[in-house]
Amino acid sequence: MSGDLKAQIAEQVREAAAEGTPLNIVGGASKAWYGRTVAGESLDIAGHAGIVDYEPRELVIRARAGTPLAEIVAALAESGQHLPFDPPAFGAGATLGGTIACNLSGPSRPYAGAARDHVLGARIVNGRGEVLEFGGQVMKNVAGYDLSRLMAGALGSLGVLLDVSLKVLPIPESHVTLVKDCNPRDALAAMNGWAGKPIPLSATCFDGNRMIVRLSGTETAVQHAAQRLGGDAMPDGDRFWADLREHRHAYFAGDMPLWRLSLPTTTPPIDLPGKWLIEWGGGQRWLHGEVDPVHIRAAAQAAGGHATLFRGGDRNGSVFNPLPPAMLALHRRLKRSFDPAGILNPGRLYAEL
């Protein structure tokens, strides 16, 4: 069945390319709100599902793009393993393909790496309807361009993901969540101070009034670090991090636009109106509020970072940080190489693509 679906997907892309018909790639639709709005004929890949190969001893799993993320997480957990980048699902329908296409990672991102860092290989259908395979299923460095990781974060604009191979890791033996009251400047100073020390950090957050820290590793290492850092143990720590990852935390409630700022971790608190939440040791900062996009992006750029309109606001406008001319030209060349007719999720990343 999966072979038939793969052929059907490739054929639909070929026909669309011949007719110049835009395609809107859809899996579980759990992240349909992410990026700019796409108008096009639906290309449903949800049926192309199933774990193709999983060898716990090799720390590698390969699955089809339509496979529910929950199914992969459950299969790994049975063998005491997990996806180290802690991907958010944002809905029960989340699939592996959507997870990688969006390149979204959870609270463990700065300590375990991003989604793209764990991609070992991928099979795609390009804009010509050709099935291409990149990378492999082994954890080793390879020469040349790593095109499989190029698909992570491309939002389907370069190809339709069919299969993905991922590196996985054992679930840590022990973990604890600590919480202490402080102000944002002290929280940032502490997070940056800990970053250069042998402390088993696996997540950090400042939610406006409290700094919350997760430690993961061997029981001895976690206990020693907890004594060193201080603070009160949070009994429902697992729930806190899950709610933060899935944006069920009270901070994310409401209909105001939600901005994500990627900044150097040492950046002091930015003086913009709205509610702030800090993650990733200071590297990811959320801003909830009605603020002029020009002001937000100017402030982020001045700090050496960039800003994304993550949710809400004008989804037909500039959602991702505008690219400099040279970078935009490079993106256009990549788009033409993979999708000459410009039919795959046109405009979802940028209006020019």
C-alpha positions as CSV (number, residue, x, y, z in Angstrom):
1,M,0.0,0.0,0.0
2,S,2.8,2.4,0.9
3,G,4.5,1.7,-2.4
4,D,1.3,2.5,-4.2
5,L,0.9,5.8,-2.2
6,K,4.4,6.8,-2.9
7,A,3.8,6.3,-6.6
8,Q,0.5,8.2,-6.4
9,I,2.2,11.1,-4.6
10,A,4.9,11.3,-7.3
11,E,2.3,11.1,-10.1
12,Q,0.2,13.9,-8.5
13,V,3.3,16.1,-8.3
14,R,4.2,15.4,-12.0
15,E,0.7,16.2,-13.1
16,A,0.7,19.4,-11.1
17,A,4.1,20.4,-12.5
18,A,2.9,19.9,-16.0
19,E,-0.2,22.0,-15.4
20,G,1.4,24.6,-13.1
21,T,-1.0,23.7,-10.3
22,P,0.1,24.8,-6.8
23,L,0.1,22.1,-4.2
24,N,-0.6,22.4,-0.5
25,I,1.2,19.5,1.3
26,V,-0.9,18.2,4.1
27,G,-0.1,15.5,6.7
28,G,-1.9,15.7,10.1
29,A,-2.6,19.5,9.7
30,S,-1.4,20.0,13.3
31,K,0.8,22.9,12.1
32,A,-1.2,24.2,9.2
33,W,-1.2,27.6,11.0
34,Y,2.7,27.8,10.9
35,G,4.2,29.9,8.1
36,R,2.3,31.9,5.5
37,T,-1.0,30.9,4.0
38,V,-0.8,28.5,1.0
39,A,-3.5,28.4,-1.6
40,G,-3.3,25.2,-3.7
41,E,-4.7,21.8,-4.4
42,S,-4.3,19.5,-1.4
43,L,-1.6,16.8,-1.5
44,D,-2.4,14.4,1.3
45,I,0.5,12.3,2.6
46,A,-1.1,11.2,5.9
47,G,-1.7,7.7,4.4
48,H,2.0,7.2,3.7
49,A,2.7,6.0,7.2
50,G,4.5,3.3,9.2
51,I,7.8,2.6,10.8
52,V,10.1,1.2,8.1
53,D,13.0,0.1,10.3
54,Y,14.0,0.5,13.9
55,E,17.1,-1.1,15.5
56,P,17.4,0.0,19.1
57,R,21.0,-1.1,19.2
58,E,21.9,1.1,16.3
59,L,20.1,4.2,17.8
60,V,18.4,4.8,14.4
61,I,14.7,4.8,13.4
62,R,13.4,5.2,9.9
63,A,9.7,5.9,9.3
64,R,7.4,7.3,6.5
65,A,6.5,10.9,6.7
66,G,2.8,10.3,7.4
67,T,3.6,8.3,10.6
68,P,2.0,9.8,13.7
69,L,4.6,11.4,15.9
70,A,2.9,9.7,18.9
71,E,3.5,6.3,17.3
72,I,7.2,7.0,17.0
73,V,7.5,8.3,20.5
74,A,5.7,5.2,21.9
75,A,7.8,2.8,19.9
76,L,11.0,4.4,21.1
77,A,9.8,4.5,24.7
78,E,9.3,0.8,24.7
79,S,13.0,0.4,24.2
80,G,14.0,3.1,26.6
81,Q,14.8,5.6,23.9
82,H,13.5,9.0,22.7
83,L,13.8,11.8,20.2
84,P,16.4,14.0,22.0
85,F,15.2,17.3,20.4
86,D,11.8,16.9,22.2
87,P,9.6,17.9,19.3
88,P,6.3,19.7,20.0
89,A,3.2,18.0,18.4
90,F,0.8,20.9,18.7
91,G,-2.1,18.4,18.2
92,A,-2.9,14.7,18.1
93,G,-2.5,14.6,14.3
94,A,1.1,15.5,14.3
95,T,3.2,13.5,11.9
96,L,6.9,12.8,11.4
97,G,6.9,14.7,8.1
98,G,5.4,17.9,9.6
99,T,7.8,17.7,12.5
100,I,10.9,17.7,10.3
101,A,9.5,20.1,7.7
102,C,8.9,22.7,10.4
103,N,12.2,21.9,12.2
104,L,10.5,22.6,15.5
105,S,12.3,21.5,18.7
106,G,11.3,21.5,22.4
107,P,12.8,22.7,25.6
108,S,15.9,20.4,25.3
109,R,17.0,22.1,22.0
110,P,20.1,24.0,23.2
111,Y,21.4,20.9,25.1
112,A,20.5,18.1,22.7
113,G,20.5,19.8,19.3
114,A,17.7,20.8,16.9
115,A,15.5,18.5,14.8
116,R,17.7,18.9,11.7
117,D,20.8,17.8,13.8
118,H,19.2,14.4,14.2
119,V,18.2,13.8,10.6
120,L,20.4,11.1,9.0
121,G,18.7,10.7,5.7
122,A,15.5,11.4,3.8
123,R,13.6,10.3,0.7
124,I,11.6,13.0,-1.1
125,V,9.6,13.7,-4.2
126,N,10.9,16.9,-5.8
127,G,8.9,19.4,-7.9
128,R,9.4,17.3,-11.0
129,G,7.8,14.3,-9.5
130,E,11.1,12.5,-9.1
131,V,11.8,10.3,-6.1
132,L,15.2,11.3,-4.6
133,E,17.1,9.8,-1.6
134,F,19.7,11.6,0.4
135,G,21.9,10.5,3.4
136,G,21.6,7.1,5.0
137,Q,20.9,5.4,8.2
138,V,24.3,5.5,10.0
139,M,25.7,8.1,12.4
140,K,28.8,9.2,10.6
141,N,30.0,12.3,8.8
142,V,29.8,12.3,5.0
143,A,31.4,14.5,2.4
144,G,29.4,16.9,0.2
145,Y,26.1,18.7,0.7
146,D,23.8,17.3,3.4
147,L,20.6,17.6,1.4
148,S,18.5,15.6,3.8
149,R,18.9,18.2,6.5
150,L,18.1,20.9,4.0
151,M,14.6,19.6,4.1
152,A,14.3,20.4,7.8
153,G,12.7,23.8,8.1
154,A,11.9,24.1,4.4
155,L,8.2,23.7,5.1
156,G,7.8,21.4,2.1
157,S,8.9,24.1,-0.4
158,L,11.8,22.0,-1.7
159,G,10.2,18.5,-1.8
160,V,7.5,16.3,-0.4
161,L,9.0,14.2,2.4
162,L,8.4,10.5,2.0
163,D,10.7,8.8,4.6
164,V,13.1,10.1,7.2
165,S,15.9,8.4,9.2
166,L,16.6,9.9,12.6
167,K,19.2,9.5,15.3
168,V,17.7,8.6,18.7
169,L,19.2,8.3,22.2
170,P,18.5,6.5,25.4
171,I,16.1,8.2,27.9
172,P,18.2,9.7,30.7
173,E,18.4,7.6,33.9
174,S,17.2,10.4,36.1
175,H,15.8,13.9,36.0
176,V,14.6,16.6,38.3
177,T,13.0,20.0,37.9
178,L,14.0,22.9,40.1
179,V,12.3,26.3,40.5
180,K,13.2,29.5,42.2
181,D,11.8,33.1,42.2
182,C,14.0,35.7,40.5
183,N,13.9,38.6,38.0
184,P,14.7,38.2,34.3
185,R,18.2,39.7,34.5
186,D,19.3,37.3,37.3
187,A,17.7,34.4,35.4
188,L,19.7,35.2,32.3
189,A,22.9,35.6,34.2
190,A,22.4,32.3,35.9
191,M,21.5,30.4,32.7
192,N,24.6,31.8,30.9
193,G,26.8,31.1,33.9
194,W,25.7,27.5,34.0
195,A,26.2,27.0,30.2
196,G,30.0,26.8,30.5
197,K,30.0,24.4,33.4
198,P,29.7,20.6,33.6
199,I,26.1,20.7,34.7
200,P,23.6,18.2,33.2
201,L,21.1,20.8,32.0
202,S,18.3,19.6,29.7
203,A,15.9,22.6,29.8
204,T,15.7,26.1,31.2
205,C,12.8,28.6,31.3
206,F,11.9,32.0,32.9
207,D,8.1,32.4,32.9
208,G,8.0,36.0,34.1
209,N,8.4,35.4,37.8
210,R,10.3,32.1,38.2
211,M,13.3,30.4,36.8
212,I,12.6,26.7,36.1
213,V,15.5,24.3,35.4
214,R,15.6,20.6,34.4
215,L,18.5,18.4,35.1
216,S,18.9,15.0,33.3
217,G,21.5,12.3,33.4
218,T,22.7,9.7,35.9
219,E,21.2,9.8,39.3
220,T,24.4,10.8,40.9
221,A,25.1,13.6,38.5
222,V,21.6,15.0,38.8
223,Q,21.6,14.9,42.6
224,H,25.0,16.6,42.8
225,A,23.9,19.3,40.3
226,A,20.6,19.9,42.1
227,Q,22.5,20.5,45.4
228,R,24.8,22.9,43.6
229,L,22.1,24.9,41.8
230,G,19.7,25.1,44.7
231,G,16.0,25.9,44.4
232,D,12.8,23.9,45.2
233,A,12.0,20.6,43.5
234,M,8.9,20.9,41.3
235,P,6.8,17.7,41.9
236,D,4.9,18.0,38.6
237,G,8.0,18.9,36.5
238,D,7.2,16.5,33.7
239,R,3.8,18.1,33.2
240,F,5.3,21.6,33.3
241,W,7.8,20.9,30.4
242,A,5.1,19.1,28.4
243,D,2.8,22.0,28.8
244,L,5.6,24.4,27.8
245,R,6.5,22.4,24.8
246,E,2.9,22.1,23.5
247,H,2.1,25.7,24.4
248,R,-0.5,24.7,27.0
249,H,1.3,26.8,29.6
250,A,-0.9,29.7,30.7
251,Y,1.5,32.2,29.1
252,F,0.4,31.1,25.6
253,A,-3.3,31.6,26.2
254,G,-5.1,34.4,24.3
255,D,-5.5,35.6,20.8
256,M,-2.7,38.2,20.6
257,P,0.1,37.6,18.1
258,L,2.9,35.4,19.4
259,W,6.4,36.3,18.3
260,R,9.5,34.1,18.7
261,L,12.8,35.9,18.9
262,S,16.1,34.0,18.4
263,L,18.8,35.9,20.1
264,P,22.3,35.6,21.5
265,T,21.8,34.1,25.0
266,T,23.6,37.0,26.7
267,T,21.2,39.6,25.3
268,P,19.7,41.7,28.1
269,P,15.9,41.9,28.5
270,I,14.5,43.8,25.5
271,D,12.3,46.9,26.2
272,L,9.2,46.1,24.1
273,P,5.6,46.0,25.4
274,G,3.9,42.7,25.9
275,K,4.4,39.5,28.0
276,W,7.7,37.7,27.8
277,L,8.8,34.1,28.3
278,I,12.5,33.0,28.0
279,E,13.7,29.6,27.0
280,W,16.8,27.8,25.8
281,G,19.2,29.5,28.2
282,G,18.2,32.9,26.9
283,G,18.4,32.0,23.2
284,Q,14.7,31.8,22.5
285,R,12.3,34.4,23.8
286,W,8.6,34.6,23.3
287,L,6.7,37.9,23.1
288,H,2.9,37.9,23.3
289,G,1.3,41.2,22.3
290,E,0.2,43.7,19.7
291,V,3.6,45.2,18.8
292,D,4.6,46.8,15.5
293,P,6.5,44.1,13.5
294,V,9.0,46.7,12.3
295,H,9.9,47.5,15.9
296,I,10.2,43.9,16.9
297,R,12.4,42.9,14.0
298,A,14.6,46.0,14.4
299,A,15.1,45.2,18.1
300,A,16.0,41.6,17.4
301,Q,18.4,42.6,14.6
302,A,20.1,45.1,16.8
303,A,20.7,42.4,19.3
304,G,22.2,40.1,16.6
305,G,19.1,37.9,16.2
306,H,15.9,37.7,14.3
307,A,12.1,37.5,14.9
308,T,9.4,35.2,13.6
309,L,5.6,35.8,13.8
310,F,5.0,32.3,15.2
311,R,1.2,32.4,15.6
312,G,-1.6,34.8,14.9
313,G,-1.3,38.2,13.2
314,D,-1.2,38.6,9.4
315,R,-0.4,35.2,7.9
316,N,-0.3,36.6,4.4
317,G,2.4,39.1,5.3
318,S,6.0,38.7,6.3
319,V,6.0,35.8,8.8
320,F,9.6,34.9,8.9
321,N,12.4,37.4,9.1
322,P,13.0,39.1,5.7
323,L,16.1,37.7,4.0
324,P,19.0,39.9,2.8
325,P,19.2,40.1,-1.0
326,A,22.1,37.7,-1.3
327,M,20.5,35.1,0.9
328,L,17.1,35.5,-0.9
329,A,18.9,34.9,-4.2
330,L,20.4,31.7,-2.8
331,H,17.0,30.5,-1.7
332,R,15.5,31.3,-5.1
333,R,18.2,29.2,-6.8
334,L,17.5,26.3,-4.4
335,K,13.8,26.6,-5.1
336,R,14.4,26.5,-8.9
337,S,16.7,23.5,-8.6
338,F,14.3,21.4,-6.5
339,D,11.0,22.8,-7.8
340,P,11.3,24.5,-11.2
341,A,7.6,25.0,-11.6
342,G,7.2,26.5,-8.1
343,I,4.3,24.3,-7.2
344,L,5.3,22.9,-3.8
345,N,3.8,25.0,-0.9
346,P,4.4,28.2,-2.8
347,G,4.8,31.2,-0.6
348,R,4.7,29.4,2.7
349,L,8.2,30.4,3.7
350,Y,8.4,33.7,1.7
351,A,6.2,35.4,-0.9
352,E,9.1,35.3,-3.3
353,L,9.4,31.5,-3.0
